Every structure is written in C-alpha cells, then in structure tokens.
Amino acid sequence: MAGVSVREMTSKFRKLDKFEGVDFRRWQKKMHFFLTNLNVVYVLSMPMPTVPEDAENESLDETRKQLKWENDDYICRGHILNELWDALESKYMAEDSSSKKFIVSNFHNYR
C-alpha cells in the first residue's frame, strides 16, 4: 500500500454527503470513518511529534515520523475543509445570485 497515491485510494470511496448545516453528528461520523480508511484520523487526536531543540543528531526515524504526521495532517484537514467549503459555497453562492436577481428586478421596476 506504500506506493498507492491518495487519489487512487479516495477514488475507491463513495463521495461523502455534503455537510448541509444539519445533522452534524452523522456527517462527523462519516468523515471520521472516511479518514480512518485513509489512515490519517490519528492526527485529530495526537499532537505532532516533536524533536527536542537541543538534539543535534535527531534520528532519521523521528524525522520520518514528523514528516509523515505533517503530510497526514495536510490530507486530513484538506478533506474536511473541502467538504465544508462545498457546503458553504453552495449555500452562500445561491443566496448571492438570488440577491443579484432581486436587485436587478428592483432596478427594472424603478424605471
């Protein structure tokens, strides 16, 4: 599984339902399951491994752990933010377009 890209792994999963602002608990559990399948859910509860500043010769293993955590954190946050952004965009862009139609309608009625 080491050579499998994230894109290939995520294509095997059904797209998560967008978060519509209701039933957060259900969406949260689905997202947790999805992130568990990607093996990145641990970054939500575990802090990033740190290397002491005074350690001149940090081990290669510690460096790899830190880099893996940073990469997994990026993937995890990216998936969460993408889902939330899609929901916010669909909500507020729809309101924005309807308000523009309302303004144009008022302008035409004013003439």
JONORLIN-V112762 format. One record per run of one state. SS is the DSSP state (@ for helix, = for strand, . for the rest). FROM is the first residue (numbers start at 0). LEN is the number of residues. Records with the same first field share a line. If there is no record, write none. Layout:
SS=FROM-LEN, FROM-LEN
//
This chain:
.=0-5, 11-12, 37-3, 44-15, 110-1
@=5-6, 23-14, 40-4, 59-51
//
